[in-house]
Amino acid sequence: MEVTGKNRADILGFKDGENAIFINEKNYKKKLEEFISDPNNSRWEEIAKAGREYTMKNLTNDTAVESLVSIMKEFI
């Protein structure tokens, strides 16, 4: 996941090394080398699974609608 000061992807709640791998123009070579040097490391699959679970729990259309409804109820 590209995370920069411009795109502010970090506000989505992902955590580097836990449920995403944050890359940017300064660290992408290091991160790629880390993966290429050990592609069968179970850590990569664990991070991917955690990211998918986080996304499906927190970043679906249903959760977005629920959040929007909650915000609108505050103004009614």
PEKAQUI-V311903 format. One record per helix or strand of 3 or more residues. SS is the DSSP state (A for helix, B for strand). FROM is the first residue (numbers start at 0). TO is the last residue. Records with the same first field share a line. If there is no record, write none. Layout:
BEGIN
SS=FROM-TO, FROM-TO
END
This chain:
BEGIN
A=8-11, 27-36, 41-57, 60-74
END
